[in-house]
Amino acid sequence: MNSLISTQKASDSGLQVALHPLALLTISDYITRHTLRNQKGPIIGALLGQQDGRQITIEHTFDVHMIQVEGEQKFHQTWFDERLQASKFVLVI
């Protein structure tokens, strides 16, 4: 059994997740480009949204840059922090 896949039914948890169409389009576009370019490795991105109790909305997405550190792929924390701040600024205006 894969520990990353939930076997819980939505009706059991009371959790509701709404995915904004633009976020879905962005995810789909990124996967399509990754596949058509024959890029190797995982597809990594950020999902931004809101949570109100058991209701979650995913409203914005962006790809996440990875860097090579000591032979391993690592999350580029500085780049992510800057991108997140820029997204917050745009979303607030």
PDB file with one MODEL, atoms N, CA, C and O in Angstrom:
MODEL        1
ATOM      1  N   MET A   1       0.848  -1.189   0.000  1.00  0.00           N
ATOM      2  CA  MET A   1       0.000   0.000   0.000  1.00  0.00           C
ATOM      3  C   MET A   1       0.886   1.243   0.000  1.00  0.00           C
ATOM      4  O   MET A   1       1.860   1.319   0.749  1.00  0.00           O
ATOM      5  N   ASN A   2       0.547   2.201  -0.833  1.00  0.00           N
ATOM      6  CA  ASN A   2       1.292   3.450  -0.935  1.00  0.00           C
ATOM      7  C   ASN A   2       0.855   4.403   0.177  1.00  0.00           C
ATOM      8  O   ASN A   2      -0.323   4.744   0.280  1.00  0.00           O
ATOM      9  N   SER A   3       1.804   4.831   1.007  1.00  0.00           N
ATOM     10  CA  SER A   3       1.475   5.711   2.132  1.00  0.00           C
ATOM     11  C   SER A   3       1.096   7.119   1.696  1.00  0.00           C
ATOM     12  O   SER A   3       0.562   7.892   2.491  1.00  0.00           O
ATOM     13  N   LEU A   4       1.371   7.461   0.425  1.00  0.00           N
ATOM     14  CA  LEU A   4       1.041   8.796  -0.064  1.00  0.00           C
ATOM     15  C   LEU A   4      -0.382   8.895  -0.600  1.00  0.00           C
ATOM     16  O   LEU A   4      -0.860   9.992  -0.888  1.00  0.00           O
ATOM     17  N   ILE A   5      -1.054   7.771  -0.735  1.00  0.00           N
ATOM     18  CA  ILE A   5      -2.411   7.764  -1.262  1.00  0.00           C
ATOM     19  C   ILE A   5      -3.387   7.509  -0.109  1.00  0.00           C
ATOM     20  O   ILE A   5      -3.279   6.515   0.608  1.00  0.00           O
ATOM     21  N   SER A   6      -4.319   8.410   0.045  1.00  0.00           N
ATOM     22  CA  SER A   6      -5.319   8.284   1.103  1.00  0.00           C
ATOM     23  C   SER A   6      -6.405   7.301   0.694  1.00  0.00           C
ATOM     24  O   SER A   6      -6.890   7.328  -0.437  1.00  0.00           O
ATOM     25  N   THR A   7      -6.778   6.441   1.617  1.00  0.00           N
ATOM     26  CA  THR A   7      -7.877   5.510   1.365  1.00  0.00           C
ATOM     27  C   THR A   7      -9.166   6.012   1.997  1.00  0.00           C
ATOM     28  O   THR A   7     -10.209   5.366   1.897  1.00  0.00           O
ATOM     29  N   GLN A   8      -9.086   7.163   2.647  1.00  0.00           N
ATOM     30  CA  GLN A   8     -10.252   7.733   3.300  1.00  0.00           C
ATOM     31  C   GLN A   8     -11.165   8.369   2.268  1.00  0.00           C
ATOM     32  O   GLN A   8     -10.699   9.067   1.367  1.00  0.00           O
ATOM     33  N   LYS A   9     -12.454   8.134   2.394  1.00  0.00           N
ATOM     34  CA  LYS A   9     -13.429   8.727   1.492  1.00  0.00           C
ATOM     35  C   LYS A   9     -13.709  10.166   1.924  1.00  0.00           C
ATOM     36  O   LYS A   9     -13.656  10.493   3.109  1.00  0.00           O
ATOM     37  N   ALA A  10     -14.008  11.016   0.942  1.00  0.00           N
ATOM     38  CA  ALA A  10     -14.297  12.420   1.241  1.00  0.00           C
ATOM     39  C   ALA A  10     -15.459  12.539   2.224  1.00  0.00           C
ATOM     40  O   ALA A  10     -15.468  13.423   3.081  1.00  0.00           O
ATOM     41  N   SER A  11     -16.426  11.653   2.095  1.00  0.00           N
ATOM     42  CA  SER A  11     -17.589  11.719   2.973  1.00  0.00           C
ATOM     43  C   SER A  11     -17.237  11.355   4.412  1.00  0.00           C
ATOM     44  O   SER A  11     -17.943  11.750   5.340  1.00  0.00           O
ATOM     45  N   ASP A  12     -16.144  10.600   4.605  1.00  0.00           N
ATOM     46  CA  ASP A  12     -15.725  10.216   5.958  1.00  0.00           C
ATOM     47  C   ASP A  12     -15.033  11.360   6.692  1.00  0.00           C
ATOM     48  O   ASP A  12     -15.162  11.480   7.910  1.00  0.00           O
ATOM     49  N   SER A  13     -14.308  12.195   5.968  1.00  0.00           N
ATOM     50  CA  SER A  13     -13.496  13.223   6.610  1.00  0.00           C
ATOM     51  C   SER A  13     -14.216  14.559   6.788  1.00  0.00           C
ATOM     52  O   SER A  13     -13.866  15.338   7.675  1.00  0.00           O
ATOM     53  N   GLY A  14     -15.205  14.824   5.965  1.00  0.00           N
ATOM     54  CA  GLY A  14     -15.877  16.114   6.007  1.00  0.00           C
ATOM     55  C   GLY A  14     -15.050  17.206   5.343  1.00  0.00           C
ATOM     56  O   GLY A  14     -15.436  18.374   5.356  1.00  0.00           O
ATOM     57  N   LEU A  15     -13.923  16.834   4.767  1.00  0.00           N
ATOM     58  CA  LEU A  15     -13.038  17.787   4.112  1.00  0.00           C
ATOM     59  C   LEU A  15     -13.559  18.102   2.712  1.00  0.00           C
ATOM     60  O   LEU A  15     -13.947  17.204   1.965  1.00  0.00           O
ATOM     61  N   GLN A  16     -13.563  19.373   2.373  1.00  0.00           N
ATOM     62  CA  GLN A  16     -13.977  19.803   1.033  1.00  0.00           C
ATOM     63  C   GLN A  16     -12.834  20.591   0.413  1.00  0.00           C
ATOM     64  O   GLN A  16     -12.316  21.528   1.022  1.00  0.00           O
ATOM     65  N   VAL A  17     -12.442  20.210  -0.802  1.00  0.00           N
ATOM     66  CA  VAL A  17     -11.362  20.893  -1.499  1.00  0.00           C
ATOM     67  C   VAL A  17     -11.891  21.411  -2.826  1.00  0.00           C
ATOM     68  O   VAL A  17     -12.495  20.669  -3.600  1.00  0.00           O
ATOM     69  N   ALA A  18     -11.660  22.683  -3.077  1.00  0.00           N
ATOM     70  CA  ALA A  18     -12.066  23.298  -4.340  1.00  0.00           C
ATOM     71  C   ALA A  18     -10.807  23.751  -5.071  1.00  0.00           C
ATOM     72  O   ALA A  18      -9.963  24.441  -4.499  1.00  0.00           O
ATOM     73  N   LEU A  19     -10.686  23.360  -6.330  1.00  0.00           N
ATOM     74  CA  LEU A  19      -9.542  23.719  -7.151  1.00  0.00           C
ATOM     75  C   LEU A  19      -9.981  24.744  -8.194  1.00  0.00           C
ATOM     76  O   LEU A  19     -10.811  24.447  -9.053  1.00  0.00           O
ATOM     77  N   HIS A  20      -9.420  25.948  -8.116  1.00  0.00           N
ATOM     78  CA  HIS A  20      -9.763  27.017  -9.044  1.00  0.00           C
ATOM     79  C   HIS A  20      -9.360  26.600 -10.459  1.00  0.00           C
ATOM     80  O   HIS A  20      -8.300  26.000 -10.637  1.00  0.00           O
ATOM     81  N   PRO A  21     -10.183  26.904 -11.470  1.00  0.00           N
ATOM     82  CA  PRO A  21      -9.865  26.498 -12.848  1.00  0.00           C
ATOM     83  C   PRO A  21      -8.502  26.984 -13.341  1.00  0.00           C
ATOM     84  O   PRO A  21      -7.827  26.257 -14.070  1.00  0.00           O
ATOM     85  N   LEU A  22      -8.083  28.185 -12.967  1.00  0.00           N
ATOM     86  CA  LEU A  22      -6.783  28.691 -13.409  1.00  0.00           C
ATOM     87  C   LEU A  22      -5.647  27.866 -12.800  1.00  0.00           C
ATOM     88  O   LEU A  22      -4.646  27.600 -13.466  1.00  0.00           O
ATOM     89  N   ALA A  23      -5.798  27.463 -11.544  1.00  0.00           N
ATOM     90  CA  ALA A  23      -4.784  26.616 -10.908  1.00  0.00           C
ATOM     91  C   ALA A  23      -4.711  25.271 -11.615  1.00  0.00           C
ATOM     92  O   ALA A  23      -3.618  24.761 -11.858  1.00  0.00           O
ATOM     93  N   LEU A  24      -5.847  24.697 -11.946  1.00  0.00           N
ATOM     94  CA  LEU A  24      -5.888  23.424 -12.656  1.00  0.00           C
ATOM     95  C   LEU A  24      -5.233  23.550 -14.035  1.00  0.00           C
ATOM     96  O   LEU A  24      -4.494  22.660 -14.456  1.00  0.00           O
ATOM     97  N   LEU A  25      -5.501  24.639 -14.728  1.00  0.00           N
ATOM     98  CA  LEU A  25      -4.910  24.880 -16.045  1.00  0.00           C
ATOM     99  C   LEU A  25      -3.385  25.014 -15.938  1.00  0.00           C
ATOM    100  O   LEU A  25      -2.656  24.475 -16.771  1.00  0.00           O
ATOM    101  N   THR A  26      -2.914  25.717 -14.934  1.00  0.00           N
ATOM    102  CA  THR A  26      -1.477  25.892 -14.732  1.00  0.00           C
ATOM    103  C   THR A  26      -0.795  24.554 -14.467  1.00  0.00           C
ATOM    104  O   THR A  26       0.263  24.274 -15.031  1.00  0.00           O
ATOM    105  N   ILE A  27      -1.389  23.735 -13.620  1.00  0.00           N
ATOM    106  CA  ILE A  27      -0.841  22.415 -13.316  1.00  0.00           C
ATOM    107  C   ILE A  27      -0.803  21.559 -14.579  1.00  0.00           C
ATOM    108  O   ILE A  27       0.212  20.928 -14.874  1.00  0.00           O
ATOM    109  N   SER A  28      -1.899  21.539 -15.318  1.00  0.00           N
ATOM    110  CA  SER A  28      -1.984  20.757 -16.546  1.00  0.00           C
ATOM    111  C   SER A  28      -0.947  21.217 -17.565  1.00  0.00           C
ATOM    112  O   SER A  28      -0.305  20.388 -18.211  1.00  0.00           O
ATOM    113  N   ASP A  29      -0.777  22.529 -17.715  1.00  0.00           N
ATOM    114  CA  ASP A  29       0.193  23.081 -18.655  1.00  0.00           C
ATOM    115  C   ASP A  29       1.612  22.673 -18.273  1.00  0.00           C
ATOM    116  O   ASP A  29       2.405  22.293 -19.135  1.00  0.00           O
ATOM    117  N   TYR A  30       1.927  22.750 -17.006  1.00  0.00           N
ATOM    118  CA  TYR A  30       3.267  22.414 -16.541  1.00  0.00           C
ATOM    119  C   TYR A  30       3.571  20.933 -16.788  1.00  0.00           C
ATOM    120  O   TYR A  30       4.668  20.592 -17.229  1.00  0.00           O
ATOM    121  N   ILE A  31       2.614  20.064 -16.509  1.00  0.00           N
ATOM    122  CA  ILE A  31       2.802  18.626 -16.739  1.00  0.00           C
ATOM    123  C   ILE A  31       2.973  18.346 -18.229  1.00  0.00           C
ATOM    124  O   ILE A  31       3.830  17.552 -18.617  1.00  0.00           O
ATOM    125  N   THR A  32       2.164  18.992 -19.064  1.00  0.00           N
ATOM    126  CA  THR A  32       2.247  18.793 -20.507  1.00  0.00           C
ATOM    127  C   THR A  32       3.610  19.228 -21.040  1.00  0.00           C
ATOM    128  O   THR A  32       4.231  18.500 -21.815  1.00  0.00           O
ATOM    129  N   ARG A  33       4.079  20.407 -20.633  1.00  0.00           N
ATOM    130  CA  ARG A  33       5.380  20.894 -21.095  1.00  0.00           C
ATOM    131  C   ARG A  33       6.514  19.989 -20.612  1.00  0.00           C
ATOM    132  O   ARG A  33       7.445  19.707 -21.366  1.00  0.00           O
ATOM    133  N   HIS A  34       6.441  19.539 -19.375  1.00  0.00           N
ATOM    134  CA  HIS A  34       7.448  18.634 -18.803  1.00  0.00           C
ATOM    135  C   HIS A  34       7.526  17.348 -19.626  1.00  0.00           C
ATOM    136  O   HIS A  34       8.614  16.858 -19.926  1.00  0.00           O
ATOM    137  N   THR A  35       6.375  16.816 -19.981  1.00  0.00           N
ATOM    138  CA  THR A  35       6.297  15.574 -20.746  1.00  0.00           C
ATOM    139  C   THR A  35       6.801  15.768 -22.175  1.00  0.00           C
ATOM    140  O   THR A  35       7.605  14.971 -22.659  1.00  0.00           O
ATOM    141  N   LEU A  36       6.338  16.817 -22.854  1.00  0.00           N
ATOM    142  CA  LEU A  36       6.723  17.050 -24.246  1.00  0.00           C
ATOM    143  C   LEU A  36       8.212  17.372 -24.400  1.00  0.00           C
ATOM    144  O   LEU A  36       8.801  17.089 -25.443  1.00  0.00           O
ATOM    145  N   ARG A  37       8.813  17.954 -23.378  1.00  0.00           N
ATOM    146  CA  ARG A  37      10.243  18.273 -23.424  1.00  0.00           C
ATOM    147  C   ARG A  37      11.109  17.095 -22.974  1.00  0.00           C
ATOM    148  O   ARG A  37      12.335  17.195 -22.921  1.00  0.00           O
ATOM    149  N   ASN A  38      10.453  15.981 -22.653  1.00  0.00           N
ATOM    150  CA  ASN A  38      11.156  14.782 -22.168  1.00  0.00           C
ATOM    151  C   ASN A  38      12.057  15.093 -20.977  1.00  0.00           C
ATOM    152  O   ASN A  38      13.168  14.574 -20.873  1.00  0.00           O
ATOM    153  N   GLN A  39      11.564  15.943 -20.084  1.00  0.00           N
ATOM    154  CA  GLN A  39      12.334  16.297 -18.901  1.00  0.00           C
ATOM    155  C   GLN A  39      12.278  15.153 -17.892  1.00  0.00           C
ATOM    156  O   GLN A  39      11.253  14.490 -17.734  1.00  0.00           O
ATOM    157  N   LYS A  40      13.385  14.945 -17.227  1.00  0.00           N
ATOM    158  CA  LYS A  40      13.481  13.880 -16.224  1.00  0.00           C
ATOM    159  C   LYS A  40      13.221  14.460 -14.842  1.00  0.00           C
ATOM    160  O   LYS A  40      13.309  15.670 -14.631  1.00  0.00           O
ATOM    161  N   GLY A  41      12.907  13.591 -13.923  1.00  0.00           N
ATOM    162  CA  GLY A  41      12.738  14.014 -12.542  1.00  0.00           C
ATOM    163  C   GLY A  41      11.305  14.368 -12.216  1.00  0.00           C
ATOM    164  O   GLY A  41      10.437  14.399 -13.088  1.00  0.00           O
ATOM    165  N   PRO A  42      11.078  14.632 -10.957  1.00  0.00           N
ATOM    166  CA  PRO A  42       9.710  14.930 -10.500  1.00  0.00           C
ATOM    167  C   PRO A  42       9.265  16.323 -10.926  1.00  0.00           C
ATOM    168  O   PRO A  42      10.079  17.195 -11.229  1.00  0.00           O
ATOM    169  N   ILE A  43       7.967  16.500 -10.937  1.00  0.00           N
ATOM    170  CA  ILE A  43       7.365  17.811 -11.177  1.00  0.00           C
ATOM    171  C   ILE A  43       7.027  18.371  -9.799  1.00  0.00           C
ATOM    172  O   ILE A  43       6.248  17.787  -9.045  1.00  0.00           O
ATOM    173  N   ILE A  44       7.627  19.508  -9.494  1.00  0.00           N
ATOM    174  CA  ILE A  44       7.458  20.067  -8.154  1.00  0.00           C
ATOM    175  C   ILE A  44       6.881  21.474  -8.279  1.00  0.00           C
ATOM    176  O   ILE A  44       7.363  22.287  -9.068  1.00  0.00           O
ATOM    177  N   GLY A  45       5.855  21.746  -7.498  1.00  0.00           N
ATOM    178  CA  GLY A  45       5.232  23.049  -7.539  1.00  0.00           C
ATOM    179  C   GLY A  45       4.599  23.406  -6.207  1.00  0.00           C
ATOM    180  O   GLY A  45       4.532  22.586  -5.292  1.00  0.00           O
ATOM    181  N   ALA A  46       4.144  24.626  -6.116  1.00  0.00           N
ATOM    182  CA  ALA A  46       3.492  25.131  -4.917  1.00  0.00           C
ATOM    183  C   ALA A  46       2.023  25.383  -5.206  1.00  0.00           C
ATOM    184  O   ALA A  46       1.663  25.859  -6.282  1.00  0.00           O
ATOM    185  N   LEU A  47       1.188  25.062  -4.249  1.00  0.00           N
ATOM    186  CA  LEU A  47      -0.247  25.335  -4.320  1.00  0.00           C
ATOM    187  C   LEU A  47      -0.568  26.372  -3.256  1.00  0.00           C
ATOM    188  O   LEU A  47      -0.267  26.174  -2.079  1.00  0.00           O
ATOM    189  N   LEU A  48      -1.173  27.467  -3.664  1.00  0.00           N
ATOM    190  CA  LEU A  48      -1.546  28.521  -2.727  1.00  0.00           C
ATOM    191  C   LEU A  48      -3.057  28.624  -2.672  1.00  0.00           C
ATOM    192  O   LEU A  48      -3.738  28.536  -3.694  1.00  0.00           O
ATOM    193  N   GLY A  49      -3.565  28.808  -1.482  1.00  0.00           N
ATOM    194  CA  GLY A  49      -5.005  28.926  -1.325  1.00  0.00           C
ATOM    195  C   GLY A  49      -5.358  29.333   0.079  1.00  0.00           C
ATOM    196  O   GLY A  49      -4.580  29.982   0.778  1.00  0.00           O
ATOM    197  N   GLN A  50      -6.552  28.939   0.477  1.00  0.00           N
ATOM    198  CA  GLN A  50      -7.055  29.302   1.794  1.00  0.00           C
ATOM    199  C   GLN A  50      -7.723  28.104   2.442  1.00  0.00           C
ATOM    200  O   GLN A  50      -8.200  27.191   1.767  1.00  0.00           O
ATOM    201  N   GLN A  51      -7.747  28.129   3.759  1.00  0.00           N
ATOM    202  CA  GLN A  51      -8.459  27.095   4.503  1.00  0.00           C
ATOM    203  C   GLN A  51      -9.385  27.762   5.496  1.00  0.00           C
ATOM    204  O   GLN A  51      -8.986  28.662   6.235  1.00  0.00           O
ATOM    205  N   ASP A  52     -10.617  27.314   5.504  1.00  0.00           N
ATOM    206  CA  ASP A  52     -11.613  27.785   6.453  1.00  0.00           C
ATOM    207  C   ASP A  52     -12.239  26.544   7.073  1.00  0.00           C
ATOM    208  O   ASP A  52     -13.160  25.952   6.511  1.00  0.00           O
ATOM    209  N   GLY A  53     -11.733  26.162   8.227  1.00  0.00           N
ATOM    210  CA  GLY A  53     -12.207  24.926   8.855  1.00  0.00           C
ATOM    211  C   GLY A  53     -11.837  23.722   8.014  1.00  0.00           C
ATOM    212  O   GLY A  53     -10.656  23.480   7.767  1.00  0.00           O
ATOM    213  N   ARG A  54     -12.830  22.963   7.569  1.00  0.00           N
ATOM    214  CA  ARG A  54     -12.600  21.758   6.764  1.00  0.00           C
ATOM    215  C   ARG A  54     -12.736  22.045   5.274  1.00  0.00           C
ATOM    216  O   ARG A  54     -12.766  21.113   4.469  1.00  0.00           O
ATOM    217  N   GLN A  55     -12.819  23.321   4.892  1.00  0.00           N
ATOM    218  CA  GLN A  55     -12.935  23.698   3.486  1.00  0.00           C
ATOM    219  C   GLN A  55     -11.623  24.339   3.018  1.00  0.00           C
ATOM    220  O   GLN A  55     -11.140  25.303   3.611  1.00  0.00           O
ATOM    221  N   ILE A  56     -11.062  23.784   1.948  1.00  0.00           N
ATOM    222  CA  ILE A  56      -9.804  24.264   1.391  1.00  0.00           C
ATOM    223  C   ILE A  56     -10.041  24.694  -0.049  1.00  0.00           C
ATOM    224  O   ILE A  56     -10.676  23.975  -0.820  1.00  0.00           O
ATOM    225  N   THR A  57      -9.530  25.866  -0.412  1.00  0.00           N
ATOM    226  CA  THR A  57      -9.585  26.298  -1.805  1.00  0.00           C
ATOM    227  C   THR A  57      -8.161  26.488  -2.303  1.00  0.00           C
ATOM    228  O   THR A  57      -7.348  27.130  -1.638  1.00  0.00           O
ATOM    229  N   ILE A  58      -7.858  25.937  -3.463  1.00  0.00           N
ATOM    230  CA  ILE A  58      -6.550  26.103  -4.102  1.00  0.00           C
ATOM    231  C   ILE A  58      -6.770  27.075  -5.251  1.00  0.00           C
ATOM    232  O   ILE A  58      -7.486  26.780  -6.208  1.00  0.00           O
ATOM    233  N   GLU A  59      -6.139  28.241  -5.139  1.00  0.00           N
ATOM    234  CA  GLU A  59      -6.437  29.333  -6.055  1.00  0.00           C
ATOM    235  C   GLU A  59      -5.282  29.711  -6.973  1.00  0.00           C
ATOM    236  O   GLU A  59      -5.505  30.316  -8.022  1.00  0.00           O
ATOM    237  N   HIS A  60      -4.058  29.369  -6.601  1.00  0.00           N
ATOM    238  CA  HIS A  60      -2.901  29.806  -7.374  1.00  0.00           C
ATOM    239  C   HIS A  60      -1.811  28.740  -7.288  1.00  0.00           C
ATOM    240  O   HIS A  60      -1.674  28.069  -6.265  1.00  0.00           O
ATOM    241  N   THR A  61      -1.042  28.586  -8.357  1.00  0.00           N
ATOM    242  CA  THR A  61       0.053  27.615  -8.364  1.00  0.00           C
ATOM    243  C   THR A  61       1.262  28.216  -9.075  1.00  0.00           C
ATOM    244  O   THR A  61       1.127  29.124  -9.895  1.00  0.00           O
ATOM    245  N   PHE A  62       2.434  27.702  -8.753  1.00  0.00           N
ATOM    246  CA  PHE A  62       3.637  28.039  -9.512  1.00  0.00           C
ATOM    247  C   PHE A  62       4.654  26.927  -9.348  1.00  0.00           C
ATOM    248  O   PHE A  62       4.642  26.187  -8.364  1.00  0.00           O
ATOM    249  N   ASP A  63       5.551  26.824 -10.351  1.00  0.00           N
ATOM    250  CA  ASP A  63       6.579  25.790 -10.290  1.00  0.00           C
ATOM    251  C   ASP A  63       7.621  26.177  -9.246  1.00  0.00           C
ATOM    252  O   ASP A  63       7.775  27.352  -8.914  1.00  0.00           O
ATOM    253  N   VAL A  64       8.326  25.185  -8.738  1.00  0.00           N
ATOM    254  CA  VAL A  64       9.335  25.401  -7.708  1.00  0.00           C
ATOM    255  C   VAL A  64      10.685  24.983  -8.274  1.00  0.00           C
ATOM    256  O   VAL A  64      10.824  23.892  -8.827  1.00  0.00           O
ATOM    257  N   HIS A  65      11.674  25.852  -8.134  1.00  0.00           N
ATOM    258  CA  HIS A  65      13.017  25.559  -8.620  1.00  0.00           C
ATOM    259  C   HIS A  65      13.758  24.669  -7.626  1.00  0.00           C
ATOM    260  O   HIS A  65      13.659  24.826  -6.409  1.00  0.00           O
ATOM    261  N   MET A  66      14.497  23.736  -8.199  1.00  0.00           N
ATOM    262  CA  MET A  66      15.336  22.844  -7.404  1.00  0.00           C
ATOM    263  C   MET A  66      16.787  23.142  -7.764  1.00  0.00           C
ATOM    264  O   MET A  66      17.077  23.587  -8.875  1.00  0.00           O
ATOM    265  N   ILE A  67      17.705  22.894  -6.817  1.00  0.00           N
ATOM    266  CA  ILE A  67      19.128  23.092  -7.071  1.00  0.00           C
ATOM    267  C   ILE A  67      19.877  21.813  -6.703  1.00  0.00           C
ATOM    268  O   ILE A  67      19.414  21.013  -5.889  1.00  0.00           O
ATOM    269  N   GLN A  68      21.035  21.641  -7.315  1.00  0.00           N
ATOM    270  CA  GLN A  68      21.877  20.489  -7.048  1.00  0.00           C
ATOM    271  C   GLN A  68      22.811  20.831  -5.893  1.00  0.00           C
ATOM    272  O   GLN A  68      23.617  21.756  -6.001  1.00  0.00           O
ATOM    273  N   VAL A  69      22.710  20.091  -4.788  1.00  0.00           N
ATOM    274  CA  VAL A  69      23.573  20.307  -3.631  1.00  0.00           C
ATOM    275  C   VAL A  69      24.153  18.956  -3.225  1.00  0.00           C
ATOM    276  O   VAL A  69      23.425  18.036  -2.853  1.00  0.00           O
ATOM    277  N   GLU A  70      25.478  18.857  -3.306  1.00  0.00           N
ATOM    278  CA  GLU A  70      26.179  17.630  -2.926  1.00  0.00           C
ATOM    279  C   GLU A  70      25.581  16.402  -3.610  1.00  0.00           C
ATOM    280  O   GLU A  70      25.397  15.357  -2.986  1.00  0.00           O
ATOM    281  N   GLY A  71      25.281  16.544  -4.898  1.00  0.00           N
ATOM    282  CA  GLY A  71      24.759  15.421  -5.677  1.00  0.00           C
ATOM    283  C   GLY A  71      23.284  15.125  -5.478  1.00  0.00           C
ATOM    284  O   GLY A  71      22.774  14.142  -6.016  1.00  0.00           O
ATOM    285  N   GLU A  72      22.595  15.954  -4.717  1.00  0.00           N
ATOM    286  CA  GLU A  72      21.165  15.751  -4.458  1.00  0.00           C
ATOM    287  C   GLU A  72      20.360  16.949  -4.936  1.00  0.00           C
ATOM    288  O   GLU A  72      20.835  18.084  -4.914  1.00  0.00           O
ATOM    289  N   GLN A  73      19.136  16.678  -5.368  1.00  0.00           N
ATOM    290  CA  GLN A  73      18.206  17.751  -5.711  1.00  0.00           C
ATOM    291  C   GLN A  73      17.622  18.310  -4.421  1.00  0.00           C
ATOM    292  O   GLN A  73      17.058  17.569  -3.616  1.00  0.00           O
ATOM    293  N   LYS A  74      17.757  19.601  -4.229  1.00  0.00           N
ATOM    294  CA  LYS A  74      17.242  20.256  -3.026  1.00  0.00           C
ATOM    295  C   LYS A  74      16.308  21.395  -3.422  1.00  0.00           C
ATOM    296  O   LYS A  74      16.438  22.001  -4.486  1.00  0.00           O
ATOM    297  N   PHE A  75      15.390  21.653  -2.552  1.00  0.00           N
ATOM    298  CA  PHE A  75      14.447  22.749  -2.660  1.00  0.00           C
ATOM    299  C   PHE A  75      15.221  24.063  -2.558  1.00  0.00           C
ATOM    300  O   PHE A  75      15.979  24.247  -1.605  1.00  0.00           O
ATOM    301  N   HIS A  76      15.052  24.980  -3.511  1.00  0.00           N
ATOM    302  CA  HIS A  76      15.747  26.276  -3.496  1.00  0.00           C
ATOM    303  C   HIS A  76      14.949  27.221  -2.606  1.00  0.00           C
ATOM    304  O   HIS A  76      14.056  27.924  -3.080  1.00  0.00           O
ATOM    305  N   GLN A  77      15.271  27.235  -1.318  1.00  0.00           N
ATOM    306  CA  GLN A  77      14.479  27.953  -0.313  1.00  0.00           C
ATOM    307  C   GLN A  77      14.440  29.459  -0.558  1.00  0.00           C
ATOM    308  O   GLN A  77      13.377  30.069  -0.443  1.00  0.00           O
ATOM    309  N   THR A  78      15.565  30.064  -0.891  1.00  0.00           N
ATOM    310  CA  THR A  78      15.601  31.519  -1.115  1.00  0.00           C
ATOM    311  C   THR A  78      14.706  31.912  -2.279  1.00  0.00           C
ATOM    312  O   THR A  78      13.929  32.861  -2.176  1.00  0.00           O
ATOM    313  N   TRP A  79      14.813  31.182  -3.390  1.00  0.00           N
ATOM    314  CA  TRP A  79      13.980  31.465  -4.561  1.00  0.00           C
ATOM    315  C   TRP A  79      12.507  31.321  -4.203  1.00  0.00           C
ATOM    316  O   TRP A  79      11.684  32.161  -4.566  1.00  0.00           O
ATOM    317  N   PHE A  80      12.182  30.239  -3.480  1.00  0.00           N
ATOM    318  CA  PHE A  80      10.788  30.001  -3.107  1.00  0.00           C
ATOM    319  C   PHE A  80      10.249  31.133  -2.233  1.00  0.00           C
ATOM    320  O   PHE A  80       9.144  31.624  -2.462  1.00  0.00           O
ATOM    321  N   ASP A  81      11.021  31.543  -1.243  1.00  0.00           N
ATOM    322  CA  ASP A  81      10.577  32.620  -0.351  1.00  0.00           C
ATOM    323  C   ASP A  81      10.301  33.909  -1.128  1.00  0.00           C
ATOM    324  O   ASP A  81       9.311  34.595  -0.873  1.00  0.00           O
ATOM    325  N   GLU A  82      11.186  34.231  -2.081  1.00  0.00           N
ATOM    326  CA  GLU A  82      10.986  35.433  -2.899  1.00  0.00           C
ATOM    327  C   GLU A  82       9.740  35.308  -3.773  1.00  0.00           C
ATOM    328  O   GLU A  82       8.967  36.257  -3.902  1.00  0.00           O
ATOM    329  N   ARG A  83       9.551  34.142  -4.368  1.00  0.00           N
ATOM    330  CA  ARG A  83       8.379  33.906  -5.239  1.00  0.00           C
ATOM    331  C   ARG A  83       7.089  33.954  -4.429  1.00  0.00           C
ATOM    332  O   ARG A  83       6.081  34.494  -4.884  1.00  0.00           O
ATOM    333  N   LEU A  84       7.127  33.395  -3.243  1.00  0.00           N
ATOM    334  CA  LEU A  84       5.951  33.400  -2.371  1.00  0.00           C
ATOM    335  C   LEU A  84       5.592  34.827  -1.965  1.00  0.00           C
ATOM    336  O   LEU A  84       4.418  35.197  -1.983  1.00  0.00           O
ATOM    337  N   GLN A  85       6.586  35.625  -1.603  1.00  0.00           N
ATOM    338  CA  GLN A  85       6.332  37.023  -1.237  1.00  0.00           C
ATOM    339  C   GLN A  85       5.754  37.797  -2.411  1.00  0.00           C
ATOM    340  O   GLN A  85       4.844  38.606  -2.228  1.00  0.00           O
ATOM    341  N   ALA A  86       6.271  37.560  -3.622  1.00  0.00           N
ATOM    342  CA  ALA A  86       5.759  38.233  -4.810  1.00  0.00           C
ATOM    343  C   ALA A  86       4.301  37.831  -5.061  1.00  0.00           C
ATOM    344  O   ALA A  86       3.476  38.666  -5.431  1.00  0.00           O
ATOM    345  N   SER A  87       3.992  36.550  -4.858  1.00  0.00           N
ATOM    346  CA  SER A  87       2.617  36.082  -5.049  1.00  0.00           C
ATOM    347  C   SER A  87       1.680  36.705  -4.033  1.00  0.00           C
ATOM    348  O   SER A  87       0.562  37.093  -4.372  1.00  0.00           O
ATOM    349  N   LYS A  88       2.123  36.804  -2.798  1.00  0.00           N
ATOM    350  CA  LYS A  88       1.297  37.423  -1.760  1.00  0.00           C
ATOM    351  C   LYS A  88       1.022  38.878  -2.103  1.00  0.00           C
ATOM    352  O   LYS A  88      -0.093  39.364  -1.911  1.00  0.00           O
ATOM    353  N   PHE A  89       2.030  39.573  -2.608  1.00  0.00           N
ATOM    354  CA  PHE A  89       1.872  40.980  -2.967  1.00  0.00           C
ATOM    355  C   PHE A  89       0.853  41.134  -4.077  1.00  0.00           C
ATOM    356  O   PHE A  89      -0.015  42.004  -4.005  1.00  0.00           O
ATOM    357  N   VAL A  90       0.944  40.306  -5.099  1.00  0.00           N
ATOM    358  CA  VAL A  90       0.008  40.368  -6.227  1.00  0.00           C
ATOM    359  C   VAL A  90      -1.395  39.984  -5.789  1.00  0.00           C
ATOM    360  O   VAL A  90      -2.365  40.600  -6.230  1.00  0.00           O
ATOM    361  N   LEU A  91      -1.524  38.973  -4.924  1.00  0.00           N
ATOM    362  CA  LEU A  91      -2.833  38.520  -4.500  1.00  0.00           C
ATOM    363  C   LEU A  91      -3.539  39.531  -3.597  1.00  0.00           C
ATOM    364  O   LEU A  91      -4.769  39.564  -3.545  1.00  0.00           O
ATOM    365  N   VAL A  92      -2.767  40.355  -2.889  1.00  0.00           N
ATOM    366  CA  VAL A  92      -3.346  41.338  -1.970  1.00  0.00           C
ATOM    367  C   VAL A  92      -3.869  42.546  -2.733  1.00  0.00           C
ATOM    368  O   VAL A  92      -4.897  43.112  -2.362  1.00  0.00           O
ATOM    369  N   ILE A  93      -3.182  42.942  -3.781  1.00  0.00           N
ATOM    370  CA  ILE A  93      -3.569  44.143  -4.518  1.00  0.00           C
ATOM    371  C   ILE A  93      -4.858  43.933  -5.200  1.00  0.00           C
ATOM    372  O   ILE A  93      -5.353  44.834  -5.876  1.00  0.00           O
TER     373      ILE A  93
ENDMDL
END
